[in-house]
Amino acid sequence: MDFELSKTQLQFQKAARDFAKGEFDKELAMELEAKHEFPTQIWQKAGELGFIGVHFPEAYSGQDLGVLENIIVAEAFCRQDSGIGAALVLAGFASECILRFGNDDQKTTWLPPVAEGRMLSAGAFTEPDHGSDITRMDTTAVREGDEWVLNGTKTFISNGGLAGYYTVLCQTDPDATPSYRGISMILVEADREGLTTADVGQKMGIRMMATTEVNLKNVRVPLENLVGEEGRGFYQVLEFFDESRILVAAQGLGTAQGAFDRALAYVKDRTQFGKKIAQFQVNQHKLADMATKIELARLITYKAAWNYDQGRIDPKLTSMAKMYAARTAVEVADEAIQLMGGYGYISEYEVERFYRDAKITEIYEGTKEIQKNTIAGAVLGKIK
């Protein structure tokens, strides 16, 4: 059992950290958040340098590395800035559906622009009336000649309105029993007639990312836009979640570490009652708890990524990583604000933004309650 990163992984980690430190300007981050604006220039530069789609094969402009390397980048980016980091980490959201299940033409067409920082991607899974229940889809796709005709509404779609394409989960067989056996994935180009988006409005956090409703009204796409096998969309998205939840765990991990870094620097510098507040035992114990939670989150997140790279799918482990790292992000960011007192509540000191950005990691890609359901199901097995 080896807990060391390889020389290549360490070099990649350093490169990601150096890039983030050089490009993620604090004042720019505050400006982008205030304007609800995507960090386009930084994203494009990250793509040019190979930080987007690192887990894609070289044939599709990737680095031919694994999920572990991808989360190393995610952790480094979110540690430097929770908002810019999250935007870049999810710039290629759901492109893995094309990578893992798409045909050669789909991969050749849609993966390189994502990896090169020329196109955002999006997954249109969640529906207004179903939320976390992806076993039922009101969005339909009906065959008409050599086309699919899609109708329905998706909500809380990351990169909505900015993405070049959407991987849409929809019902292709309304008579299937159970219904999820009739769900398929279909790629829909953003410029298709009948596809419109609407911003969901002001959000608590991740304000640099677009989050929208996606409406599909008689949207026509070729039959070849089917991703993977017809009727296998539900199973494909579950496999995708096993990968994407590791990425969200890394987002939470980096956010937690970033909040901790700022709180640690503050308590070592701040003087009260004649001494540094880092010398008070109560604050030392807070830091000890925070550091321990972060280390545990890192261990389980890295293990989940490593396990996936070995070709093993383990929903229990990925759900554990996502649930624990997300909870750690929220708790550490909350404690960071407490350690910094009134200053922690002020935007200039960043940790209040890290706190707001942390919360989403407990919600998207399956709420913490959904993760507990997955974990409990694996632990209990079939009850006779």
N, C-alpha and C positions, 0 to 999 in steps of 0.2 A: 504494500500500500504506500503510494507516493503522494504526499501532499504538496509537492513543489510544482510550480509552473515550469514548463520547458523554457529553454533559452529563447526560442522564437516567440512564445507567449509573453514572456517578460519584456521582450523588445516591443512587441505589439502594444502591450499595456503602457509602456513608457511613451510610445509614440502617440497613443490616444490621450494620455494625460497632458503631454506637451502641447498637443493641438488644442485641447480644451482650454488650457491656461493661456495660450496665446490668442485665442479667438473669442472666448466667451467673456466679453466685457460686461461688468456689472451694470454700468450706466445704460448700455445698450439693452441689456436684459430687462431693466425696469421700463425703458421706453417701449420695447416690443410688447411687453405685457400690457402696458397702459393702452396701447393701440390695438390690442388683440391681433397682433401681426406675426406671421410665420417668419422665422429667421432664415430667409431665402438664401442670402449670400453665404452664410456659414454652412448651411446644408449643401449648397453646390460645391463649396470648397472641400467639405468632408467627403463628398462623392468623388471628386477628382483625386483625392488622396487615398481612396480605397477603404474608407471607414463605413460606408453603407454597403450592405450586402456582402459582408466579409465571408459569410457562410455559403455564398453562391459559388458554383464552379467557375473556373477561369474562362470557360467558353461563353459564360454569360456576364463577363466583366467583374466577377467576384474574385476573392482571394483564395478560393478553394480550401477554406479553413472550416472550423466546426462551430457548433452552437456555443461552446465554451469561449472561443475567441470573440464571438459576437457579444456575449454578455460582459466580457472584460471591457469592451468598448463602451457598452451601455452603462456600466458601473462608473467608469472614468468620466464620462460625459455628464451624468446626473450628479456626480459628486461635485463637479466644478460649478454646475448651475442646473437646478432642478427643472427649470422651464425650458431653456434651450436644449438641455440634454434630452428631455422627454420628447420634444419635437423631432429631434434627429433620430432618436432610438426608434420611433414609430413611423418614420418617413416611408419605410417600405412595408407598412403593416399589411398583412395577409398576402404579400407576394409569395410567401412560403407555400400557399395553396397552389400557386402555379408551379413553383419549384418542385413540390413533392408529388403533385397529381396531374399537372398539365402535360400536354403533348409537346413534341419538339418545336412545332411552329409557335405555340403559345410561349414557351420558354425563350425562344430566340427573339420574339417580338417584344415581350413585356418585361423580361428581367434585366437586360442591359441598361435601359434608361433609368430604372430604379437604382441599380448599383452605382451608376455614374452620376447620380444626383441631378438627373434631368427630368425625372417624373416621380410624383408621389403615387402611392397605391392605397387602396382602402378595401376593407371587408365589410360588406353590408349584410349583417347577420341579425341584429337585434330589431325587434318589431315593437311598436307602441303598446300593443295589447298582451304581449307575451314575455317581454323582458328576458330573464334568464332561461325561460323555457324554450329551448330550440328544438323540441320534439314536434312543435306545431308551427306551421308557416301559413300566414294569410297571403303572402306574396306568391303569385302563381306564374308559371311559365307554360304556355300552351303551344304545341306544334301547329304551325300553319305552313304547309309546303316545306320549303327548305329553311324556315326560320322558327325561332322561338319568339313568342309575344309575351312580354312580361308586364304584370300589373301588381302594384302593391306599394307599401310604404315601409321604410326602414328608419330607425332613429338612433341617436347617439353614435353617429358614424364618424370616427376619427379620420381626418383629412378630407372630409366631405366638402365638395365644392372646389377643392384644389387638386384632387387626385386625377390621374389620367385614365384610370379604369377602376371598376369596382368588381370584387368577387361577390356575387349575390347568391344567397341561400334562398331557394324557392321550392314550392311544391310543384312537381312535374307530374305526379300521379295522385290525383285527389282521392282515388279509391283504395289506395294502399292501406293495409292493416298490419301492424299499427302505422299511423300516418307518417312517422319519420322514415319509413322505408320507401316513401315516395318523394323524398327531398333530394334535390340535386344542386350542384354549384354551377353557375353560369357567369362567364366573364362579360361584363357590359362596359363598353367604352364610354367615357364621360361625355363625349360629344354626340351620343345617340339622341335622335329626336324623341322627345317625351320624357327624358330624364331631367329632373330639376332638383335643386337642393335649397334648403332654408336653414339658416343658422339657428341653433337652439337658444341663443341669447347668452347673457353674461353668466360666467361660471365661477365657482369657488376657486379653482386652480387650473392648471395647464392652459392658461389663457393664450399662449402663443400657438396652440394647436386649434385647427378648425374642428368643431363638433357640430354636425348638422343632421337634419332629417333629409332623407333621400326619397324622392317620389318617382315612381315608375308608372307611366300611363301609356299603355300600348307601345311599349319600347320593343323594337324589333332588332334581333341580332341573329347571325347565321347559326345553324345547328352546330357548326364546328366550334362555337364558343362554349360548349359544354366542357366543364373542367372535370377530368376524371370520368368515372362511370355514372351513367344515369341511375338515380335512386340510391347513390352512395354518398350523397352530400353530407348527411348527418354524421356518418362515420368518418368522413374526411375532415370535417370541421372539429370533431373531437380529437383527432390526431394532431390537427393544427394547434388546438388549444394546449396540448401537452408541450408544444414547443414555445408558443407565445407566452404561456404563463411563466416560463423560466425567464423570458425577457422582461416581463413585468416585475418579477422578483428582483432582477438585477436593477431595474429602475428604482424600486423601493430601497434596495441595498445602497445604491449610490446616493440617493436622496438622504438616507439616514446618515451616511458617512459625511456628507457635505454639511449637514446641520451640526453634527458632532464636531467637526473641524472648527467651525465658527464659534461654537460655544466654548470649546477648549481654549482657543486663542483668547477669547474674551475674559474668561475667569483667571487666566494666567497674567493678564494685564491689569484687570480692574482692582482697585484698592478701596477697601471699606473698613472702617473701625481700626485703621492703622496697619492693615496687612492685606495681602492679595487674597481675593475671595476663594482662590484655589486652595488656600491653606485651611479653610474650614472643612471639617470632616464631613459634614452633611453634603457639601458640594462634591467632595472626593468620592463619596458613596454613589452619588448620582452619576458621576462620570464612569465609575466602575460598572454600574448596571448598564449604562448606555453602551460602553465598549464591549461588554460581554454579549449583549443582544446582537450587536453588529457582527461580531465574530461568528456567532452561531448562524446568523442569517447568511453570511458569506459561505460558510461551510456547506450548508444544505443547498444553497443556490448553485454553487460550483459543482456539487455532487450531482444534482439534477441535470445540469448541462453536460457533464462528463458522461453520465449514464445514457443520455439521449445520443451522444456521439458514438457510443458503443453499439448503437442500433437497437436499443431497448426502449420500449414505450412503457412507462410506469406512471399512470395517472395519480396514484397515491403520493409518490415522491414529488411530482411537479406541483400538485396541489398543496402539499406541505410547504414546499419552498415559497410558493406564491403567497400563501396565507401568512406564514411566519415573517417573511421579509417585508411584506406590506404592513403588518402590525408593528414591526420594528420601526419602520419609517415614520409611522404616525406617533408612536410613543417617544422615539428619540427626538423628533422635531418638536414635540410638545415640551419635553424636558429642556431642550435647548432654549426655547423661549423663556421658560421659568428661570433658568440659570442667568439669563441676560436681563431679566426683569423688564422694566419699561422699554429699554432699548430693543429687546427682543420683539416687541410689539410694533416697532417702527420699520417700515419697508427698507430703509437705508441699510439696515443690519441683516437683511436677507432671510433670516431664519423663519420669519412669519410667512414668507413666500414658499419656503421649503415645506412648511407645515401644511399649507393649502394644497401644494402640489402632491404631497404624500398621500392625502386621503383617497385620491382616485385609484391608487393601486389596490385598495381594498374593495373596489367596486367593479372596474372594468376587467374584462377577461374572466368573468365569473366572480360574484361577490364572495366575501369570506365565508358566508353561510353555504354557498354552493361548494366551495372547497372542502368544508367540513363534511358535507354530504358524501363527496367522493372519497375522502379519507375514511370515514366511518363505514362506507360500503365495502371498501377493500379490507378493512380490519375485521368486519363481521362476517363477510362472505355470505353464502346462502344460509338463511335460517330455516331449518326444517320445522 
